[in-house]
Amino acid sequence: MPPITSTHNLIDREDARPTLAAARSRSRYTFLFPALAEDPLVGCVTGTTARATCDRLRAFEIASRVPLSGMPVVQMKLPAAYTYFGQFVNHDISAPTGDVVTQHGWTAAAGVIGAVDPPGLDRNRRAKPSIILDNLANEHPEPLTLSSLYGDGPESADPEIRALYHADGKRFRLGQTRREADAVFTNLLINPARVIHATGAPDIPRAAGVPLLADRRNDENLILSQLHLALMLLHNKAVTALEPQVPDAAECFRQARQLVTRHYHWLILNDYLPRLLSTAVTGKPLSRWPTRLTEANRVPLEFTTAAFRFGHSMVGAAYDFNANFGVNGRISDTGATLEDLFAFTSHGNMQASLPGSHALPDHWVIDWKRMTRVLPQPAHGALRDFGSAERIDLTFARDMLNIVGDSTAAVHGSILFRNLMRGFHRRIPFGQRLAGEYGVAPLTEDEVRMALPDDGLLPPGTRGLRETAETLGFLRETPAWLYFLCEARARENGERVGPTASHIIADTIVGLIRLNPASYLNQDGGGWHPRESVLGRSSAGGLTTIRKLLVFAVQDSVPPVGG
Protein backbone atom coordinates (compact mmCIF):
# COMPACT_ATOMS: atom_id res chain seq x y z
CA MET A 1 0.00 0.00 0.00
CA PRO A 2 1.44 3.43 -0.85
CA PRO A 3 2.33 5.46 2.23
CA ILE A 4 0.15 8.35 3.25
CA THR A 5 2.16 11.42 4.11
CA SER A 6 -0.35 14.24 4.19
CA THR A 7 -4.02 14.13 3.39
CA HIS A 8 -5.17 17.49 4.71
CA ASN A 9 -6.17 18.58 1.22
CA LEU A 10 -8.54 15.66 0.94
CA ILE A 11 -11.10 17.22 3.20
CA ASP A 12 -11.64 20.58 1.55
CA ARG A 13 -8.81 22.48 3.17
CA GLU A 14 -9.64 25.90 1.88
CA ASP A 15 -6.37 27.70 2.43
CA ALA A 16 -4.60 25.70 -0.28
CA ARG A 17 -4.31 26.99 -3.84
CA PRO A 18 -6.62 24.78 -5.86
CA THR A 19 -5.57 25.45 -9.43
CA LEU A 20 -2.54 24.72 -11.54
CA ALA A 21 -1.46 28.29 -12.03
CA ALA A 22 -2.38 31.81 -11.06
CA ALA A 23 -6.01 32.56 -11.70
CA ARG A 24 -6.82 34.40 -14.87
CA SER A 25 -9.65 36.24 -13.22
CA ARG A 26 -11.53 35.86 -9.98
CA SER A 27 -14.91 36.33 -8.46
CA ARG A 28 -15.77 37.27 -4.90
CA TYR A 29 -17.77 36.15 -1.93
CA THR A 30 -20.74 37.79 -0.26
CA PHE A 31 -23.11 37.46 2.69
CA LEU A 32 -26.73 36.45 2.24
CA PHE A 33 -27.43 38.37 5.44
CA PRO A 34 -24.92 41.23 5.60
CA ALA A 35 -26.67 42.94 8.49
CA LEU A 36 -26.10 39.89 10.68
CA ALA A 37 -22.42 39.75 9.71
CA GLU A 38 -22.01 43.40 10.71
CA ASP A 39 -23.13 42.66 14.27
CA PRO A 40 -19.93 43.01 16.39
CA LEU A 41 -21.02 40.07 18.53
CA VAL A 42 -22.19 37.75 15.72
CA GLY A 43 -21.17 34.19 16.49
CA CYS A 44 -20.15 35.08 20.06
CA VAL A 45 -21.93 33.26 22.86
CA THR A 46 -24.01 35.73 24.85
CA GLY A 47 -21.93 37.35 27.58
CA THR A 48 -18.56 36.30 26.12
CA THR A 49 -15.79 37.93 24.10
CA ALA A 50 -14.50 36.67 20.77
CA ARG A 51 -11.50 35.12 22.51
CA ALA A 52 -13.72 33.40 25.08
CA THR A 53 -15.94 31.97 22.33
CA CYS A 54 -12.84 30.58 20.60
CA ASP A 55 -11.92 28.91 23.88
CA ARG A 56 -15.38 27.32 23.98
CA LEU A 57 -15.10 26.07 20.41
CA ARG A 58 -11.84 24.39 21.27
CA ALA A 59 -13.30 22.87 24.44
CA PHE A 60 -16.20 21.48 22.43
CA GLU A 61 -13.85 19.95 19.87
CA ILE A 62 -11.78 18.25 22.59
CA ALA A 63 -14.92 16.83 24.19
CA SER A 64 -16.17 15.60 20.80
CA ARG A 65 -13.23 13.37 19.90
CA VAL A 66 -14.52 10.18 21.50
CA PRO A 67 -18.27 10.47 20.86
CA LEU A 68 -18.07 11.75 17.28
CA SER A 69 -15.52 9.29 15.98
CA GLY A 70 -16.44 6.32 18.14
CA MET A 71 -20.16 6.12 17.50
CA PRO A 72 -21.59 3.59 15.02
CA VAL A 73 -22.55 5.20 11.74
CA VAL A 74 -25.90 4.67 10.03
CA GLN A 75 -26.30 4.60 6.28
CA MET A 76 -28.85 6.43 4.17
CA LYS A 77 -30.77 5.03 1.22
CA LEU A 78 -28.56 7.10 -1.03
CA PRO A 79 -25.76 5.83 -3.27
CA ALA A 80 -22.26 6.72 -2.13
CA ALA A 81 -21.53 8.49 -5.43
CA TYR A 82 -23.74 11.39 -4.35
CA THR A 83 -21.30 12.25 -1.56
CA TYR A 84 -18.53 12.81 -4.08
CA PHE A 85 -20.69 14.44 -6.71
CA GLY A 86 -21.46 17.01 -4.01
CA GLN A 87 -17.74 17.46 -3.33
CA PHE A 88 -17.18 18.09 -7.04
CA VAL A 89 -20.00 20.66 -7.05
CA ASN A 90 -18.49 22.36 -4.02
CA HIS A 91 -15.10 22.60 -5.73
CA ASP A 92 -16.78 23.95 -8.85
CA ILE A 93 -18.45 26.71 -6.84
CA SER A 94 -15.76 27.77 -4.39
CA ALA A 95 -11.98 27.92 -4.81
CA PRO A 96 -10.85 30.39 -2.15
CA THR A 97 -7.51 32.12 -2.23
CA GLY A 98 -6.57 34.34 0.66
CA ASP A 99 -8.62 33.74 3.74
CA VAL A 100 -9.22 34.60 7.33
CA VAL A 101 -7.36 31.80 9.07
CA THR A 102 -6.37 31.19 12.66
CA GLN A 103 -3.26 31.22 14.76
CA HIS A 104 -4.35 30.24 18.19
CA GLY A 105 -2.46 27.86 20.38
CA TRP A 106 -5.86 26.29 20.96
CA THR A 107 -7.26 29.20 22.92
CA ALA A 108 -6.92 32.60 21.30
CA ALA A 109 -7.73 33.16 17.66
CA ALA A 110 -5.98 35.74 15.58
CA GLY A 111 -7.58 36.89 12.38
CA VAL A 112 -4.98 36.74 9.62
CA ILE A 113 -5.60 37.20 5.92
CA GLY A 114 -2.98 35.60 3.72
CA ALA A 115 0.52 36.11 5.06
CA VAL A 116 0.10 39.73 6.13
CA ASP A 117 -2.30 41.32 8.56
CA PRO A 118 -4.43 43.91 6.76
CA PRO A 119 -4.41 47.42 8.20
CA GLY A 120 -6.55 47.93 11.25
CA LEU A 121 -6.86 44.25 12.18
CA ASP A 122 -6.33 43.54 15.85
CA ARG A 123 -4.71 40.11 16.22
CA ASN A 124 -7.05 39.23 19.07
CA ARG A 125 -10.30 39.85 17.30
CA ARG A 126 -12.01 39.07 14.02
CA ALA A 127 -11.80 41.01 10.81
CA LYS A 128 -14.69 43.24 9.85
CA PRO A 129 -16.98 41.98 7.06
CA SER A 130 -15.51 44.46 4.58
CA ILE A 131 -11.97 43.20 5.25
CA ILE A 132 -13.07 39.59 4.83
CA LEU A 133 -14.82 40.27 1.52
CA ASP A 134 -12.00 42.45 0.21
CA ASN A 135 -9.33 39.85 0.91
CA LEU A 136 -11.09 36.57 0.14
CA ALA A 137 -11.24 35.82 -3.57
CA ASN A 138 -12.76 32.94 -5.52
CA GLU A 139 -10.50 31.62 -8.26
CA HIS A 140 -13.53 30.58 -10.28
CA PRO A 141 -14.54 33.65 -12.29
CA GLU A 142 -17.95 32.06 -12.96
CA PRO A 143 -18.88 29.67 -10.15
CA LEU A 144 -20.76 26.50 -11.06
CA THR A 145 -19.93 26.59 -14.77
CA LEU A 146 -17.50 23.63 -14.77
CA SER A 147 -14.45 25.86 -14.67
CA SER A 148 -12.96 23.27 -12.30
CA LEU A 149 -13.09 20.90 -15.30
CA TYR A 150 -12.40 23.21 -18.23
CA GLY A 151 -10.40 26.12 -16.83
CA ASP A 152 -10.77 28.79 -19.52
CA GLY A 153 -10.46 26.29 -22.35
CA PRO A 154 -7.91 25.14 -24.95
CA GLU A 155 -7.20 28.70 -26.11
CA SER A 156 -6.16 29.79 -22.62
CA ALA A 157 -3.20 32.10 -22.21
CA ASP A 158 -2.07 29.79 -19.42
CA PRO A 159 0.14 26.98 -20.82
CA GLU A 160 -0.82 24.70 -17.94
CA ILE A 161 -4.48 24.98 -18.89
CA ARG A 162 -3.71 24.47 -22.58
CA ALA A 163 -1.83 21.30 -21.56
CA LEU A 164 -5.14 19.79 -20.44
CA TYR A 165 -6.27 19.51 -24.04
CA HIS A 166 -5.50 17.34 -27.03
CA ALA A 167 -3.71 18.86 -30.01
CA ASP A 168 -7.03 18.99 -31.88
CA GLY A 169 -8.16 21.78 -29.56
CA LYS A 170 -11.41 20.00 -28.82
CA ARG A 171 -10.79 17.03 -26.56
CA PHE A 172 -9.20 16.45 -23.17
CA ARG A 173 -5.88 14.68 -22.98
CA LEU A 174 -6.10 11.47 -21.00
CA GLY A 175 -3.62 9.53 -18.94
CA GLN A 176 -3.51 5.75 -18.66
CA THR A 177 -3.57 3.23 -15.87
CA ARG A 178 -0.89 0.56 -15.44
CA ARG A 179 -0.92 -3.11 -14.65
CA GLU A 180 0.54 -4.20 -11.33
CA ALA A 181 3.03 -7.04 -11.53
CA ASP A 182 1.68 -10.43 -10.46
CA ALA A 183 4.48 -10.67 -7.90
CA VAL A 184 2.93 -7.80 -5.97
CA PHE A 185 -0.25 -9.79 -5.39
CA THR A 186 1.69 -12.97 -4.67
CA ASN A 187 3.68 -11.16 -1.98
CA LEU A 188 0.40 -10.05 -0.43
CA LEU A 189 -0.84 -13.67 -0.45
CA ILE A 190 -3.38 -12.84 -3.14
CA ASN A 191 -3.81 -15.17 -6.11
CA PRO A 192 -3.02 -12.95 -9.15
CA ALA A 193 -5.50 -14.94 -11.22
CA ARG A 194 -8.35 -13.71 -9.03
CA VAL A 195 -7.63 -10.04 -9.73
CA ILE A 196 -9.71 -8.28 -12.38
CA HIS A 197 -7.88 -5.67 -14.43
CA ALA A 198 -9.33 -2.83 -16.48
CA THR A 199 -6.61 -3.25 -19.07
CA GLY A 200 -5.83 -0.06 -20.96
CA ALA A 201 -8.26 2.05 -18.94
CA PRO A 202 -7.77 5.82 -19.08
CA ASP A 203 -7.04 7.95 -16.06
CA ILE A 204 -6.64 11.62 -15.37
CA PRO A 205 -3.34 12.79 -16.84
CA ARG A 206 -0.41 13.32 -14.51
CA ALA A 207 3.09 14.70 -14.99
CA ALA A 208 5.70 13.68 -12.42
CA GLY A 209 2.96 13.12 -9.90
CA VAL A 210 1.17 16.41 -10.54
CA PRO A 211 -2.44 16.00 -11.72
CA LEU A 212 -3.08 17.90 -14.94
CA LEU A 213 -6.43 19.29 -13.88
CA ALA A 214 -7.91 22.76 -13.83
CA ASP A 215 -8.61 22.17 -10.13
CA ARG A 216 -6.06 19.94 -8.43
CA ARG A 217 -8.38 19.39 -5.47
CA ASN A 218 -10.27 16.93 -7.69
CA ASP A 219 -7.42 14.45 -7.27
CA GLU A 220 -7.79 14.53 -3.49
CA ASN A 221 -9.42 11.10 -3.27
CA LEU A 222 -9.83 8.33 -5.80
CA ILE A 223 -13.62 8.50 -6.11
CA LEU A 224 -13.50 12.22 -6.86
CA SER A 225 -10.61 11.71 -9.28
CA GLN A 226 -12.55 9.03 -11.15
CA LEU A 227 -15.64 11.26 -11.25
CA HIS A 228 -13.58 14.08 -12.77
CA LEU A 229 -12.29 11.57 -15.33
CA ALA A 230 -15.87 10.53 -16.17
CA LEU A 231 -16.74 14.14 -16.99
CA MET A 232 -13.64 14.41 -19.19
CA LEU A 233 -14.77 11.29 -21.04
CA LEU A 234 -18.30 12.69 -21.33
CA HIS A 235 -16.92 15.85 -22.93
CA ASN A 236 -14.87 13.82 -25.40
CA LYS A 237 -17.98 11.85 -26.32
CA ALA A 238 -19.83 15.12 -26.87
CA VAL A 239 -17.07 16.24 -29.25
CA THR A 240 -17.30 12.97 -31.18
CA ALA A 241 -21.07 13.34 -31.50
CA LEU A 242 -20.92 16.98 -32.59
CA GLU A 243 -17.88 17.21 -34.87
CA PRO A 244 -19.54 15.77 -38.05
CA GLN A 245 -21.89 18.77 -38.02
CA VAL A 246 -19.48 21.26 -36.44
CA PRO A 247 -16.11 21.07 -38.25
CA ASP A 248 -14.63 24.20 -36.68
CA ALA A 249 -12.59 23.10 -33.66
CA ALA A 250 -13.25 26.12 -31.47
CA GLU A 251 -16.98 26.02 -32.12
CA CYS A 252 -17.12 22.26 -31.59
CA PHE A 253 -15.40 22.65 -28.24
CA ARG A 254 -17.77 25.45 -27.25
CA GLN A 255 -20.87 23.45 -28.10
CA ALA A 256 -19.52 20.33 -26.37
CA ARG A 257 -18.81 22.30 -23.20
CA GLN A 258 -22.26 23.86 -23.35
CA LEU A 259 -23.86 20.43 -23.75
CA VAL A 260 -21.96 18.88 -20.83
CA THR A 261 -22.75 21.90 -18.66
CA ARG A 262 -26.45 21.58 -19.47
CA HIS A 263 -26.43 17.95 -18.37
CA TYR A 264 -24.53 18.93 -15.23
CA HIS A 265 -26.93 21.73 -14.26
CA TRP A 266 -29.97 19.62 -15.06
CA LEU A 267 -28.78 16.78 -12.83
CA ILE A 268 -28.01 19.17 -9.97
CA LEU A 269 -31.54 20.60 -10.07
CA ASN A 270 -33.43 17.41 -10.86
CA ASP A 271 -31.47 14.58 -9.26
CA TYR A 272 -28.82 15.69 -6.76
CA LEU A 273 -30.64 18.43 -4.84
CA PRO A 274 -34.07 16.74 -4.79
CA ARG A 275 -32.49 13.70 -3.12
CA LEU A 276 -30.74 15.74 -0.43
CA LEU A 277 -32.65 18.90 0.37
CA SER A 278 -35.45 19.09 2.92
CA THR A 279 -38.91 18.29 1.68
CA ALA A 280 -39.83 21.77 2.88
CA VAL A 281 -37.73 23.08 -0.02
CA THR A 282 -38.22 20.42 -2.69
CA GLY A 283 -41.99 20.76 -2.59
CA LYS A 284 -41.70 23.35 -5.36
CA PRO A 285 -39.73 23.06 -8.63
CA LEU A 286 -36.15 24.14 -7.92
CA SER A 287 -35.87 25.66 -11.38
CA ARG A 288 -38.32 28.33 -10.18
CA TRP A 289 -36.84 28.80 -6.70
CA PRO A 290 -37.12 32.47 -5.54
CA THR A 291 -33.42 32.87 -4.75
CA ARG A 292 -32.00 35.61 -2.55
CA LEU A 293 -28.81 35.63 -4.59
CA THR A 294 -28.42 38.71 -6.78
CA GLU A 295 -25.04 38.23 -8.50
CA ALA A 296 -23.82 35.21 -10.46
CA ASN A 297 -20.19 35.74 -9.45
CA ARG A 298 -20.73 36.11 -5.71
CA VAL A 299 -20.85 33.00 -3.52
CA PRO A 300 -22.43 33.42 -0.05
CA LEU A 301 -20.17 32.61 2.87
CA GLU A 302 -23.13 31.17 4.77
CA PHE A 303 -23.24 28.54 2.00
CA THR A 304 -19.59 27.64 1.50
CA THR A 305 -18.60 27.90 5.17
CA ALA A 306 -21.52 26.10 6.80
CA ALA A 307 -24.63 25.01 4.90
CA PHE A 308 -22.88 23.02 2.15
CA ARG A 309 -20.32 21.34 4.39
CA PHE A 310 -22.57 18.45 5.39
CA GLY A 311 -20.71 16.08 3.08
CA HIS A 312 -18.07 15.32 5.72
CA SER A 313 -20.75 13.46 7.65
CA MET A 314 -21.73 11.40 4.57
CA VAL A 315 -18.25 9.96 4.03
CA GLY A 316 -18.10 6.22 4.64
CA ALA A 317 -15.27 4.22 6.16
CA ALA A 318 -15.21 1.89 3.14
CA TYR A 319 -17.01 1.45 -0.16
CA ASP A 320 -18.27 -1.22 -2.54
CA PHE A 321 -15.78 0.09 -5.09
CA ASN A 322 -15.34 -2.59 -7.73
CA ALA A 323 -15.16 -6.37 -8.12
CA ASN A 324 -11.75 -6.41 -6.44
CA PHE A 325 -12.73 -4.32 -3.42
CA GLY A 326 -16.36 -4.71 -2.45
CA VAL A 327 -19.16 -7.22 -2.04
CA ASN A 328 -17.65 -10.65 -2.69
CA GLY A 329 -14.45 -8.84 -3.66
CA ARG A 330 -11.63 -10.72 -5.36
CA ILE A 331 -9.05 -9.00 -3.15
CA SER A 332 -11.09 -7.65 -0.23
CA ASP A 333 -14.74 -8.20 0.64
CA THR A 334 -14.72 -5.31 3.11
CA GLY A 335 -14.49 -2.65 0.41
CA ALA A 336 -12.07 0.12 -0.46
CA THR A 337 -11.14 2.01 2.70
CA LEU A 338 -10.71 5.75 3.15
CA GLU A 339 -7.01 5.17 3.54
CA ASP A 340 -6.92 3.43 0.15
CA LEU A 341 -8.89 6.18 -1.55
CA PHE A 342 -6.62 8.86 -0.16
CA ALA A 343 -3.45 6.98 -1.05
CA PHE A 344 -4.21 6.40 -4.72
CA THR A 345 -4.00 10.07 -5.66
CA SER A 346 -1.28 12.56 -6.39
CA HIS A 347 -1.94 14.22 -3.02
CA GLY A 348 -1.38 10.87 -1.40
CA ASN A 349 2.00 10.59 -3.09
CA MET A 350 0.81 7.68 -5.17
CA GLN A 351 3.78 5.40 -5.78
CA ALA A 352 2.19 1.94 -5.70
CA SER A 353 4.95 -0.66 -5.78
CA LEU A 354 7.21 0.99 -8.34
CA PRO A 355 9.45 3.91 -7.30
CA GLY A 356 8.56 6.98 -9.28
CA SER A 357 5.31 5.55 -10.60
CA HIS A 358 2.28 7.82 -10.39
CA ALA A 359 -0.12 5.89 -12.62
CA LEU A 360 -3.23 4.34 -11.09
CA PRO A 361 -3.10 0.52 -11.01
CA ASP A 362 -5.78 -0.81 -13.33
CA HIS A 363 -7.33 -3.02 -10.67
CA TRP A 364 -8.30 0.19 -8.85
CA VAL A 365 -10.58 1.56 -11.59
CA ILE A 366 -13.99 2.43 -10.16
CA ASP A 367 -17.17 0.55 -11.06
CA TRP A 368 -19.84 3.25 -11.22
CA LYS A 369 -22.64 0.68 -11.29
CA ARG A 370 -21.59 -0.37 -7.79
CA MET A 371 -21.00 3.16 -6.51
CA THR A 372 -24.42 4.34 -7.67
CA ARG A 373 -26.47 1.57 -6.11
CA VAL A 374 -27.88 1.07 -2.63
CA LEU A 375 -27.17 -2.33 -1.14
CA PRO A 376 -29.97 -4.20 0.63
CA GLN A 377 -29.64 -4.91 4.30
CA PRO A 378 -28.39 -8.38 5.18
CA ALA A 379 -30.90 -10.85 6.44
CA HIS A 380 -29.82 -10.45 10.07
CA GLY A 381 -30.91 -6.79 9.93
CA ALA A 382 -27.57 -5.10 10.54
CA LEU A 383 -26.55 -2.38 8.13
CA ARG A 384 -23.50 -2.99 6.01
CA ASP A 385 -20.53 -0.84 6.89
CA PHE A 386 -19.93 0.13 3.26
CA GLY A 387 -21.83 0.76 0.07
CA SER A 388 -24.07 3.78 0.65
CA ALA A 389 -23.70 7.33 1.93
CA GLU A 390 -23.70 7.77 5.70
CA ARG A 391 -26.50 9.58 7.50
CA ILE A 392 -26.13 13.35 7.87
CA ASP A 393 -25.58 13.86 11.57
CA LEU A 394 -22.89 14.26 14.22
CA THR A 395 -21.39 10.81 13.77
CA PHE A 396 -18.47 10.43 11.42
CA ALA A 397 -16.76 7.54 9.75
CA ARG A 398 -13.64 6.16 11.34
CA ASP A 399 -10.67 8.51 10.82
CA MET A 400 -12.76 11.26 9.24
CA LEU A 401 -12.27 13.75 12.05
CA ASN A 402 -8.56 13.08 12.24
CA ILE A 403 -7.48 11.53 8.95
CA VAL A 404 -4.50 9.20 9.14
CA GLY A 405 -1.46 11.10 7.98
CA ASP A 406 -3.01 14.55 8.22
CA SER A 407 -0.09 16.52 9.49
CA THR A 408 -2.23 19.62 10.00
CA ALA A 409 -4.54 17.95 12.50
CA ALA A 410 -1.97 18.14 15.28
CA VAL A 411 -1.30 21.81 14.55
CA HIS A 412 -4.67 23.18 13.50
CA GLY A 413 -7.11 20.74 15.10
CA SER A 414 -9.53 18.26 13.61
CA ILE A 415 -11.74 19.02 10.68
CA LEU A 416 -14.53 19.72 13.16
CA PHE A 417 -12.46 22.39 14.87
CA ARG A 418 -11.38 23.91 11.57
CA ASN A 419 -14.98 24.06 10.35
CA LEU A 420 -16.13 25.70 13.56
CA MET A 421 -13.28 28.22 13.60
CA ARG A 422 -13.69 29.04 9.93
CA GLY A 423 -17.37 29.82 10.58
CA PHE A 424 -16.50 32.01 13.54
CA HIS A 425 -13.86 34.00 11.68
CA ARG A 426 -16.07 34.48 8.66
CA ARG A 427 -18.73 35.92 10.96
CA ILE A 428 -21.39 33.30 10.29
CA PRO A 429 -24.36 33.74 12.68
CA PHE A 430 -25.59 31.00 14.96
CA GLY A 431 -27.93 28.55 13.27
CA GLN A 432 -30.93 29.70 15.29
CA ARG A 433 -30.58 33.25 13.92
CA LEU A 434 -30.31 31.99 10.33
CA ALA A 435 -33.40 29.83 10.82
CA GLY A 436 -35.31 32.89 11.99
CA GLU A 437 -34.30 34.81 8.85
CA TYR A 438 -36.02 32.16 6.74
CA GLY A 439 -39.08 31.87 8.93
CA VAL A 440 -38.07 28.35 9.96
CA ALA A 441 -38.82 27.31 13.53
CA PRO A 442 -35.40 27.11 15.21
CA LEU A 443 -34.34 23.91 16.89
CA THR A 444 -35.21 23.78 20.54
CA GLU A 445 -32.49 23.10 23.08
CA ASP A 446 -33.88 19.59 23.48
CA GLU A 447 -33.69 19.01 19.72
CA VAL A 448 -30.05 20.09 19.61
CA ARG A 449 -29.30 17.96 22.67
CA MET A 450 -30.92 14.85 21.22
CA ALA A 451 -29.17 15.34 17.86
CA LEU A 452 -25.79 15.07 19.59
CA PRO A 453 -24.34 11.58 20.24
CA ASP A 454 -25.82 9.75 23.19
CA ASP A 455 -23.69 10.43 26.24
CA GLY A 456 -24.72 7.09 27.68
CA LEU A 457 -22.59 5.26 25.13
CA LEU A 458 -19.36 6.85 26.33
CA PRO A 459 -16.85 5.10 28.60
CA PRO A 460 -17.52 5.56 32.34
CA GLY A 461 -16.19 8.81 33.68
CA THR A 462 -16.12 10.49 30.27
CA ARG A 463 -17.89 13.83 30.08
CA GLY A 464 -20.62 13.62 27.50
CA LEU A 465 -20.96 15.91 24.50
CA ARG A 466 -24.53 16.83 25.40
CA GLU A 467 -23.40 17.98 28.84
CA THR A 468 -20.46 19.84 27.30
CA ALA A 469 -22.65 21.63 24.75
CA GLU A 470 -25.07 22.70 27.48
CA THR A 471 -22.27 24.00 29.70
CA LEU A 472 -20.74 25.98 26.81
CA GLY A 473 -24.09 27.47 25.78
CA PHE A 474 -24.18 25.72 22.39
CA LEU A 475 -27.62 24.19 22.88
CA ARG A 476 -29.13 27.68 22.84
CA GLU A 477 -26.65 29.35 20.46
CA THR A 478 -25.27 26.75 18.07
CA PRO A 479 -22.45 27.45 15.58
CA ALA A 480 -23.95 27.24 12.11
CA TRP A 481 -22.08 24.18 10.77
CA LEU A 482 -22.84 22.24 13.94
CA TYR A 483 -26.44 23.48 13.91
CA PHE A 484 -27.02 22.31 10.34
CA LEU A 485 -25.85 18.77 11.16
CA CYS A 486 -28.14 18.76 14.21
CA GLU A 487 -30.99 20.13 12.10
CA ALA A 488 -30.58 17.35 9.55
CA ARG A 489 -30.72 14.74 12.31
CA ALA A 490 -33.59 16.34 14.24
CA ARG A 491 -35.85 17.39 11.36
CA GLU A 492 -35.00 14.90 8.59
CA ASN A 493 -33.69 11.87 10.53
CA GLY A 494 -30.34 12.44 8.84
CA GLU A 495 -31.74 11.36 5.47
CA ARG A 496 -31.75 14.91 4.12
CA VAL A 497 -30.35 18.32 4.88
CA GLY A 498 -32.49 20.33 7.33
CA PRO A 499 -34.80 23.17 6.21
CA THR A 500 -32.57 26.15 7.09
CA ALA A 501 -29.48 24.76 5.38
CA SER A 502 -31.65 23.67 2.45
CA HIS A 503 -32.89 27.23 1.96
CA ILE A 504 -29.30 28.54 1.89
CA ILE A 505 -28.22 25.80 -0.53
CA ALA A 506 -31.17 26.39 -2.85
CA ASP A 507 -30.64 30.15 -2.73
CA THR A 508 -27.02 29.67 -3.75
CA ILE A 509 -27.02 26.84 -6.26
CA VAL A 510 -30.25 27.68 -8.02
CA GLY A 511 -29.23 31.34 -7.96
CA LEU A 512 -25.84 30.65 -9.55
CA ILE A 513 -27.47 28.62 -12.33
CA ARG A 514 -30.33 31.03 -12.96
CA LEU A 515 -28.19 34.17 -12.93
CA ASN A 516 -25.81 32.76 -15.54
CA PRO A 517 -27.03 34.01 -18.92
CA ALA A 518 -25.70 30.87 -20.64
CA SER A 519 -27.60 28.51 -18.34
CA TYR A 520 -30.24 26.29 -19.93
CA LEU A 521 -32.75 27.98 -17.61
CA ASN A 522 -32.20 31.14 -19.65
CA GLN A 523 -32.27 29.52 -23.09
CA ASP A 524 -35.29 28.56 -25.18
CA GLY A 525 -37.73 29.07 -22.36
CA GLY A 526 -35.70 27.05 -19.86
CA GLY A 527 -37.34 23.76 -20.81
CA TRP A 528 -34.28 21.81 -21.99
CA HIS A 529 -34.32 18.11 -21.06
CA PRO A 530 -31.58 15.42 -21.36
CA ARG A 531 -33.76 13.46 -23.79
CA GLU A 532 -33.06 16.24 -26.32
CA SER A 533 -29.31 15.66 -26.07
CA VAL A 534 -27.19 13.82 -28.62
CA LEU A 535 -25.66 12.05 -25.59
CA GLY A 536 -27.27 9.01 -24.04
CA ARG A 537 -30.08 8.59 -26.56
CA SER A 538 -29.90 4.86 -25.98
CA SER A 539 -30.91 5.43 -22.34
CA ALA A 540 -34.65 5.58 -21.81
CA GLY A 541 -35.55 9.23 -21.36
CA GLY A 542 -31.93 10.37 -21.60
CA LEU A 543 -29.23 10.82 -18.94
CA THR A 544 -31.65 11.79 -16.18
CA THR A 545 -29.74 10.49 -13.16
CA ILE A 546 -26.17 10.71 -11.95
CA ARG A 547 -25.98 6.93 -12.31
CA LYS A 548 -27.00 7.04 -15.97
CA LEU A 549 -24.56 9.83 -16.76
CA LEU A 550 -21.54 8.23 -15.07
CA VAL A 551 -22.17 4.77 -16.52
CA PHE A 552 -22.66 6.26 -20.00
CA ALA A 553 -19.56 8.46 -19.72
CA VAL A 554 -17.19 5.54 -19.13
CA GLN A 555 -18.96 3.08 -21.43
CA ASP A 556 -16.70 1.87 -24.26
CA SER A 557 -13.81 3.86 -22.73
CA VAL A 558 -13.15 2.02 -19.49
CA PRO A 559 -12.97 -1.80 -19.46
CA PRO A 560 -15.26 -2.92 -16.64
CA VAL A 561 -13.91 -3.96 -13.27
CA GLY A 562 -17.31 -5.34 -12.42
CA GLY A 563 -18.86 -8.62 -11.48
SULJOHU-V370885 format. One record per pair of residues at least 24 apart in sequence whose C-alpha atoms are under 6 Angstrom apart, sorted by sequence separation. I is the first residue (numbers start at 1). J is the second residue. D is the distance in Angstrom with one decimal. If there is no record, write none. Layout:
# SULJOHU-V370885
I/J/D
I/J/D
This chain:
# SULJOHU-V370885
177/201/5.7
177/202/5.9
204/229/5.7
176/202/4.3
177/203/5.9
175/202/5.6
176/203/4.9
448/475/5.8
175/203/4.7
175/204/5.1
174/204/5.7
175/205/3.9
445/475/5.0
174/205/5.2
445/476/5.7
451/486/5.1
99/136/5.2
98/136/5.1
448/486/5.9
451/489/5.8
451/490/5.8
97/137/5.4
96/137/5.6
96/138/4.6
95/138/5.1
95/139/5.3
322/366/5.7
321/366/5.9
322/367/4.9
430/477/5.8
431/478/5.8
430/478/5.3
430/479/4.8
431/480/4.4
93/143/4.5
430/480/5.0
93/144/4.8
55/107/4.8
92/144/5.2
431/483/5.3
92/146/6.0
92/148/5.2
51/108/5.4
151/214/5.2
149/214/5.7
171/236/5.3
435/500/5.3
148/214/5.3
148/215/5.0
319/386/4.7
320/387/4.8
318/386/5.0
319/387/4.9
316/390/5.9
314/389/5.2
314/390/4.3
314/391/5.9
314/392/5.8
170/249/5.9
313/392/5.4
317/397/5.1
316/397/5.4
317/398/5.8
170/253/4.8
313/396/5.3
393/485/4.9
393/489/5.3
393/494/5.7
392/494/4.4
391/494/5.0
391/495/5.9
28/137/4.9
28/138/5.3
27/138/5.0
26/138/5.5
26/139/4.7
26/140/5.7
27/141/4.7
26/141/4.4
23/139/5.7
25/141/5.6
305/423/5.9
222/341/4.9
221/341/5.2
221/342/4.7
219/345/5.8
220/347/5.9
195/330/6.0
194/330/5.8
209/346/5.5
84/224/5.8
209/358/5.4
142/297/5.6
198/362/5.1
197/362/5.4
197/363/4.6
306/480/5.9
306/481/4.4
372/547/5.5
180/361/6.0
177/359/5.4
179/361/5.6
177/360/4.9
178/361/5.0
179/362/5.5
368/551/6.0
177/361/5.6
178/362/5.5
177/362/5.3
307/501/4.9
367/561/6.0
19/214/5.7
19/215/4.5
18/215/5.4
19/216/5.6
18/216/5.5
18/217/5.7
10/220/4.6
292/507/5.6
291/507/4.4
296/512/5.1
278/496/5.7
293/511/5.5
277/496/5.6
278/497/5.5
296/515/5.1
276/496/4.7
277/497/5.1
278/498/5.5
291/511/5.5
296/516/6.0
276/497/5.9
278/499/5.3
278/502/6.0
277/502/5.3
323/561/5.8
322/561/5.9
323/562/4.9
322/562/5.8
323/563/5.5
30/298/5.7
32/300/5.7
29/298/4.8
30/299/5.8
31/300/4.9
27/297/5.4
28/298/5.2
29/299/4.7
30/300/4.7
31/301/5.7
29/300/5.7
271/545/5.9
81/371/5.5
80/371/5.8
81/372/5.5
79/372/4.8
79/373/5.2
79/374/5.2
126/425/5.9
80/388/4.4
79/388/4.7
80/389/4.4
78/388/5.8
79/389/5.8
78/389/5.7
76/389/5.7
75/389/5.8
76/390/5.5
75/390/4.1
76/391/5.1
74/390/5.8
75/391/5.1
74/391/5.5
234/553/4.7
233/553/5.7
230/553/5.5
230/554/5.9
68/395/4.9
69/396/5.6
69/398/5.9
4/343/5.8
4/348/5.5
2/351/5.8
2/352/5.1
61/417/5.7
201/558/4.9
198/559/4.8
198/560/5.9
198/561/5.7
43/424/5.9
43/429/5.0
42/429/5.5
43/430/5.7
37/427/5.5
8/406/5.1
6/405/5.0
7/406/5.0
5/405/5.3
6/406/4.8
4/405/5.7
6/407/5.8
76/495/5.9
